[in-house]
Amino acid sequence: MAKETTNQNTPAQTKIVLDNQKQGWWNSLTDGQRQMIVSLAIFLGISVTALIAIKFASNQVRKVVSNKEENQSFGEDKHATWAKQLKMAFDNDGWWGTDEASIRRVIRELPSKEDFQKVQVSYRRLYEGQNLIKDLTDELKATEFNEMLAILQSKPEKDNGSAAPIYDPYAWAKRLYNAMSIYYAGFIPGTDEEAIQAVFSELPSQAAFADTAQAYQILYGTSLEADLDGDLDWSMDWRAIISQKPNN
């Protein structure tokens, strides 16, 4: 009988040892440690879910804002329209390069520096965080960007309701200098004749051209007339254009 009792108890003892080996890492923890692990797992699960939800919501909000701004570009909000026109000039209908003439036209249309700031906001909303200034510097040569900057600097801080250009000989001089300081491929000199014609169209009189020439001499230490002759000798009769304007 004793032998039979021993045989019956042995398997039970062996089974207990095996169970301890399989569950030892968890069973060796205290109740507090187990609770901590469970809480951490729940927290991490919630955190990941929340992060995904926040990211999704952020993308949806951006799309809603972009769509709203897109709709405004077809309405009365000129700032959204100007922002879209600038982006179209950057894309240039899929052709290589940038439509600088369209960019210049939009910049000239802006009534004030405040309007340009609103265009920047609309641009960021339309194109989900893109920066208009960065895109301008990426798409334009340094001289072209400086020309656009000179146009903006010549504008009033706020729209005063006047469509007439600001009388600013120094801004005109800077734009003319930049138009005659272009280098293609980094070393081939060139001239932006459209930029020069844009300045000439804004000059109200021969006296305004004379004031611009004086500002040019002060800024760059050289003659505006001589530089125009050198750059436009065979392509534009600039003297005839200026002579057609009133004296004052």
MOZI-V841845 format. One record per residue. PHI is phi in whole degrees, -180 to 180 (NA if undefined). BURIAL is I if it has 24 or more other ideal C-beta (glycine too) atoms within 12 Angstrom, else O. Layout:
phi->(PHI,PHI)
burial->(BURIAL,BURIAL)
//
This chain:
phi->(NA,-63,-66,-67,-63,-63,-66,-73,-80,-62,-59,-62,-66,-65,-62,-62,-64,-64,-62,-64,-69,-74,-113,-63,-64,-81,-68,-76,-83,-80,-60,-66,-67,-62,-64,-65,-63,-62,-64,-65,-63,-64,-63,-64,-63,-67,-62,-63,-62,-64,-62,-64,-65,-64,-62,-63,-64,-62,-64,-66,-63,-61,-65,-63,-63,-63,-65,-64,-68,-61,-65,-67,-67,-99,-110,-90,-80,-68,-64,-66,-65,-62,-61,-68,-64,-65,-63,-64,-68,-65,-73,56,55,84,-81,-69,96,-126,-84,-64,-62,-68,-62,-62,-62,-65,-62,-69,-73,-64,-72,-158,-63,-61,-65,-63,-63,-69,-65,-60,-64,-63,-62,-65,-72,-65,-117,51,94,-68,-102,-64,-62,-62,-66,-63,-69,-74,-89,-108,-67,-58,-67,-68,-63,-64,-64,-62,-65,-65,-62,-65,-67,-82,-87,-69,-63,-131,-66,-98,83,-99,-88,-74,-64,-70,-78,-143,-57,-68,-66,-63,-63,-63,-66,-65,-62,-65,-67,-103,-120,-82,-128,-89,59,87,-147,-93,-69,-150,-138,-94,-67,-63,-66,-66,-63,-63,-67,-59,-69,-88,-66,-80,-160,-67,-65,-65,-65,-63,-65,-67,-63,-66,-63,-61,-64,-68,-73,-121,66,-146,-84,-65,-61,-65,-67,-64,-60,-68,-91,-118,-54,-108,-121,-149,-88,-67,-65,-66,-64,-69,-66,-79,-84,-63,-66,-130)
burial->(O,O,O,O,O,O,O,O,O,O,O,O,O,O,O,O,O,O,O,O,O,O,O,O,O,O,O,O,O,O,O,O,O,O,O,O,O,O,O,O,O,O,O,O,O,O,O,O,O,O,O,O,O,O,O,O,O,O,O,O,O,O,O,O,O,I,O,O,I,I,O,I,I,O,O,O,O,O,I,I,I,I,I,I,I,I,I,I,I,I,O,O,O,O,O,O,O,I,I,I,I,I,I,I,O,I,I,I,I,I,I,I,O,O,I,I,O,I,I,I,I,I,I,I,I,I,I,O,O,I,O,I,O,O,I,I,O,O,I,I,I,O,I,I,I,I,I,I,I,I,I,I,I,I,I,O,O,O,O,O,O,O,O,O,I,I,O,I,I,I,I,I,I,I,I,I,I,I,I,I,I,I,O,O,O,O,O,O,O,I,I,I,I,I,I,I,I,I,I,I,O,I,I,I,O,O,O,I,I,O,I,I,I,O,I,I,O,O,O,O,O,O,O,I,O,O,I,I,O,O,I,I,O,O,O,O,O,I,O,O,O,I,O,O,O,O,O,O)
//
